[in-house]
């Protein structure tokens, strides 16, 4: 695998996990789980696959400093600063051109910086299988997660025919489906053959660039212009052209359209930890059903998520609540409304108080 | 009323209103209501009755500094530091000896520093009536509040025969009763003739000292010893003897035993604001039933008490909660459990986290 690279995407705003995360320090750089930040855990995981010289980060300029401070082992040149956040297609295209220039035989494992995958061995097995398929042909390989509940927060992949004679983990992809409503999600689970779209992709740099050329000509043209500006040493030109790219996801722009897409079925537990409530799903809870951080004082408190690192937090008689205190502020939100917690951060930004 | 003095008792710990109050800055010194602290409001109220030269404060040594900072108009000699907190009987006895020495004709209005009495005019009327009775004979006058609910958090006074021929506000006191259970409190309301014990007392210094001599000989002896130590300039002797006094309330030690007790029925709204929940009772709430301080961001939040001065607080989907954030920490407590909020402060003091 000496031509295999990992590209970790660490974008995102700080809204979902305010007041622990902020725009300055978004989710990948926060300790939601254990003593390491999400990105530290992600890097640790991929170091099981490739040496540190082949681990690249793509992230906003404004986060390079915090990333370097958290990942002191990674060589400096491997922090790729995006001039602007333009969703995953420009991000991946940009990284692919950089890697292709460096190593035309490069195979990329592209993965988000903030997912929870506790079983590293299983991750290595699945990702290695993906790399194998990506090198075997001109495939765009995606990792599919066997759904454990009718989640409406994820996109789904419908698997097509198996690539194996004997029931192996790789399938052709029948189609990608956007986040379904609850009834549809239930049906997917009942029918079987549907998988969660993990956002982890494996392909040769050459192959993904060919896909972008075929299915996303404006992005292709933009990447070429960026390449020319880079070659000319025109940093402002690079930034301007990047900012001019259309905001679009790789799923929508490429994966849904390409016909060379494969899915490798993951055999690991996976969660994108998209909300405070997700922490109760993935973490070991105490006897009262709480996930507590920072030694809060709890009296008759159950089924809560409480973060109070550096702040003394006391809870009395409450249940099904998210309570998060940091130097930034305090959030109190019902578990049922955890998707709306981000509204608080947005309203604060705009100076609203609401009602 | 040139021999009338106000003695404001500002004792107490900071537990009930943690994290807004602390042992260093207990409830009287906190802005629970409006832009003034409880003690500032209390002083303002009594200045309607007596000039500032006759307003005395009895408080713990450790709170003298914060009290002076909040009450810059009061002459320095009127801050009486108790060497130790020994409940209301020693506090009142100590103040009475000081006032009696200064003015043998002194009449004292003794009142807690942290009660909510919005109608100052009515307070002045009732207190003036009390002063009149205290000067008319050797009476121990107490202020009784007409109960508006079967509260189990207050002591009750059962009024006896009227002192008036024509239905005035002053009664002999039949008996004092400790905090009742709920059924008993309901019965008191149904029967009528029961009043809440406000903890506001009016008497001549000479009369209360005579009462202490008759009904609380150990306290009387202690006060005499303290007087001798003071006369000898022995500050350590004063402190030691004060610390040796028995911890006992004036209600239990004197009022329940004396036969010269009168009650003047108050014609003002009154609340001792004994808990976070009490704030919802006395304050004007917003359209969602919230009492909000410090501009918290609220999404679908109702019937809550939220304090976030100096801390950004966001609330989503919650109801019937107390949320208080300060530089000291964060409390989240159901309204129903507001009496248990103090347990959090105690547990933190002891380094416990609970469950």
Interface residues (C-beta under 8 A of the other chain):
Chain A: X18 X19 X286 X287 X288 X295 X296 X297 X298 X299 X300 X308 X311 X312 X313 X314 X315 X316 X317 X318 X321 X323 X325 X328 X329 X330 X331 X332 X333 X334 X336 X337 X340 X341 X343 X344 X345 X347 X348 X352 X353 X354 X355
Chain B: X18 X19 X286 X287 X288 X295 X296 X297 X298 X299 X300 X308 X311 X312 X313 X314 X315 X316 X317 X318 X321 X323 X325 X328 X329 X330 X331 X332 X333 X334 X336 X337 X340 X341 X343 X344 X345 X347 X348 X352 X353 X354 X355
